[in-house]
Amino acid sequence: MTRIDPAPLNPADTHPALLGSLCPPSGVKPLNFSPGPTSLAAEVQTSIKALFDAERMCSMYLSHRSPEFLDILASTVQRCRLAMDIPQEYEILFMHGGGHGQFAAVPLNLCPNGDEKATYLVNGTWSKRALTDASKYCRPVVVSSENQDGSFTHNPSFEHLDPESKYVYLCSNETVNGIELHRLPKLGIKAPLVIDASSDFSTKPIDWVGCNVGVLYACASKNIGHPGLTLCVIRRDLLGTPSKLCPGVLCYTTNAREGNLWNTIATFNVEVVNIYMEWMIAQGGVREMERRAVAKSAMLYKLIDQSEGFYSTPIADPSIRSRMNIPFDVAGGDEETTRHFLIQGWERGIVGLRTLTPFGVGKYLRASLYNGVSMDQVAALADFMTDFLKTCRSKHASASC
Ligand SMILES: *Cc1c(COP(=O)(O)O)cnc(C)c1O
């Protein structure tokens, strides 16, 4: 199989830091700012490792119908409910197919005829992609904030939404574009909200009932676990009317009825979520996670805003700046300076700032500060960015380095 590497800025570049390598020089501890999949907190990783040495069989090879796994599953559901204050009228499912699976699952579960209207609020690349897939299974009404050049720098209007829509779709954190809703909106129409919370789930509280949340899903690999599991929370009154074309693995009704065991669940990934939720609750719960997310992101935004243009971020309005994914450029995107920045960061262990996405490499670098990224790690990145800026400034009067 041929390997497709991300295109370096300059085709002659073969330095690992410019190819998006996540492995710093040997002996240097990686500080992982990758947009995902990503690292979990060190304590969580230690507990996961211990699963392989435990007395009972590890969940990776434990039958999903064994009493031991049923205990793990029940405990994971209960911890998710507790940690995220999920009311009893919602089912909690652990599904396959990632975030992309849900792009199709949502209309296939909520639009039995396939021609129902559904409003898509498009505020970034992921909601745009969800819309593309949903177009096969429903009639989307599109409300988009895409700029003429294809960028996204603000949210679309949430007013005057189509009252006949079966649901209103929204991504609460646009991972690539760096736009976040720090609280879900209260739209004041009957249609329930469907939320893609893949990159911000468990980083802030959710007002499930007050915001009329019908479905909320999160692929595990950003904040709560590893790829291979998608957490879906569905209000029970929305079950029971899937399209007859909805495949069993994507069907909320089937999976809820079978208690998450219609087919083989991702056993190990479920236990990882359980360990993660236990850690999060012990740390002080979702409010503490939010406090940290605010503090970590503020550290970087402050540095960027005070750099007199040496660093810049595309989202001007602080009220929608993502706390999870911070896009920024270096010296106005100057190629030479950016190369130096990536290589010098990599030498200090700073990795994941430039990665290939389904939407290309992109103009901006991006620091992802999920719950697994500690305050100290963000401080190390901020120190590097400050040092780099100072060195460049002392070498040159101009912005470039
Ligand atoms: C990562 C991500 C996805 C894609 O998830 P997959 O598990 O790769 O299918 C979807 N939506 C958002 C907001 C994401 O951050």
The ligand as a Gaussian input file, in Angstrom:
#p B3LYP/6-31G(d) Opt

LIG

0 1
 C      -13.382000      14.588000      14.634000
 C      -14.736000      15.086000      14.384000
 C      -15.656000      14.364000      13.598000
 C      -15.271000      13.092000      12.846000
 O      -15.292000      12.002000      13.627000
 P      -14.821000      10.560000      13.055000
 O      -14.805000       9.770000      14.311000
 O      -13.507000      10.743000      12.406000
 O      -15.851000      10.111000      12.110000
 C      -16.926000      14.865000      13.459000
 N      -17.285000      16.024000      14.028000
 C      -16.431000      16.757000      14.779000
 C      -16.886000      18.029000      15.388000
 C      -15.126000      16.309000      14.971000
 O      -14.269000      17.032000      15.698000

